[in-house]
Amino acid sequence: MTFTITSDHATLVEHDQHQLHGLHHPSGHVDPLIVDRADGVFLYGTDGRQILDGMAGLWNVNIGYGNQELPDVARDQMQKLAYTSSFVGMSNPPSIELAAKLASMTHPTLNTTYFASGGSEANETAFKTVLYYWRRMGQPAKRKIISRFQAYHGITLAATSATGVEAYWKSFGLPLDGFLHIPNPNAYRYRGDVKDGETIGQAAARALEEAILREGPETVAAFIAEPVQGAGGLVVPPDDYFPLVRQICDKYDVLIIVDEVICGFGRTGTLFGYEQWDLRPDLMSFAKGVTSGYLPLGGTMISDEIRDVILNAPGDEPWMHGFTYSGHAASCAVGLANIAIIEREDLVSRSAKQGERLLAGLNKLRDEFDFLDNVRGKGLLCGVEVVTDRESRTPDLAKAKAVSNVAMANGLRSRAVGGNTLAFSPSLAITDDEVDMMIDRLASACDAVG
Ligand SMILES: Cc1ncc(COP(=O)(O)O)c(C=O)c1O
């Protein structure tokens, strides 16, 4: 069967009223870019627009659009077996091989995966698993989860509660009880107290220790962190932060969930973000780059210690968690093939190299436009802040939105995160010319907004 949608652009716009879109407010859904086709870093709209996608979708299309190998892999797998249950007693070859591959490429302590369909489910799995772990360890009072302001961990009830951005909470009366937020190591605008002689990394780590002591270590189950914070505002931590965090968590028996949903699979210029600071995760959530968005997939990896607790549980207290689509055969086959492409094309080193080019371009723009400041990034996860002036560092949300809108009209898709940070996270396969095109289009937008 061939399947084609023949509706013209105007009809699609009209029919699009029948769906809600993420973070929906109707005022934001005017003149939508209805993407019909994409290739490399470019999106093509049904209205004829060509846009350089500076965000690679939602930080996820790591290998770029239009790859012709993954559709073959998906088709072959679907013809053989698209899906089967992965509940206990059943399994399938692609999920088995992908779990083994992940064990071989991640921190030595992470050897076991539970698959999900995306990042929120992965974090939800992590939260339930830490609750389960502490109950089995005879410490059922350890239930609280500490996260940071400007964190983004997803959109289900618990994941939104761990997210550290008020805008995601206020319409729903969240966060849930038991989710606490502490200052993040944002060196440009740190919101905690800093003692004399302390670095921001030390102050932010101290904020974690103080929160654990205030709540009582016997009530704190886990600390969750993205290595580089993404959707909440693109924050790169100082180098002294994560080593101190690990020490503190070890001291008080608090598990660390590393959220690699954006950082994983090469985005920051290393295979995983935790490698940048040699951070040992107890649990790790991943999604996005594992399939580069060609099919939905996510998952949670757990340490051998946690796995042993699950394996040795009494028969009447199993780890009673499971998604219908866990270990989806076609998604896992595409995940394996996508990782093979990342390795074959050396996209991790490429991310580091092109990230430097992008950062240099952004720094050049900062020299030209005095409303740009705080250029930062790791690999191809970069951002620049739009401020009223550099001295006060006041976020200029309206101007950031205007620059982003004009850039889109000029053919560059970026995303304003944390209100005033223009974030960029293009495909890891982006070429030199395409990085330069991003900078040129952004420069014209800055010029136009003035
Ligand atoms: C760090 C992080 N964690 C979790 C999520 C949630 O993933 P998903 O949207 O696939 O549920 C996201 C999504 O952007 C994310 O950036």
The ligand as a MOL file (V3000), in Angstrom:
LIG
                    3D

  0  0  0     0  0            999 V3000
M  V30 BEGIN CTAB
M  V30 COUNTS 16 16 0 0 0
M  V30 BEGIN ATOM
M  V30 1 C 16.4790 16.4040 30.1980 0
M  V30 2 C 15.1240 15.9110 29.8000 0
M  V30 3 N 14.5550 14.9260 30.5080 0
M  V30 4 C 13.3480 14.4300 30.1920 0
M  V30 5 C 12.6530 14.9140 29.1090 0
M  V30 6 C 11.3130 14.3710 28.7690 0
M  V30 7 O 11.3840 13.5950 27.6260 0
M  V30 8 P 10.0580 13.3060 26.7630 0
M  V30 9 O 9.6120 14.6040 26.1990 0
M  V30 10 O 10.5410 12.3090 25.7370 0
M  V30 11 O 9.0600 12.7010 27.6780 0
M  V30 12 C 13.2170 15.9340 28.3270 0
M  V30 13 C 12.5070 16.4790 27.1580 0
M  V30 14 O 12.8840 17.4790 26.5860 0
M  V30 15 C 14.4700 16.4590 28.6920 0
M  V30 16 O 15.0280 17.4720 28.0080 0
M  V30 END ATOM
M  V30 BEGIN BOND
M  V30 1 1 1 2
M  V30 2 1 2 3
M  V30 3 2 2 15
M  V30 4 2 3 4
M  V30 5 1 4 5
M  V30 6 1 5 6
M  V30 7 2 5 12
M  V30 8 1 6 7
M  V30 9 1 7 8
M  V30 10 2 8 9
M  V30 11 1 8 10
M  V30 12 1 8 11
M  V30 13 1 12 13
M  V30 14 1 12 15
M  V30 15 2 13 14
M  V30 16 1 15 16
M  V30 END BOND
M  V30 END CTAB
M  END
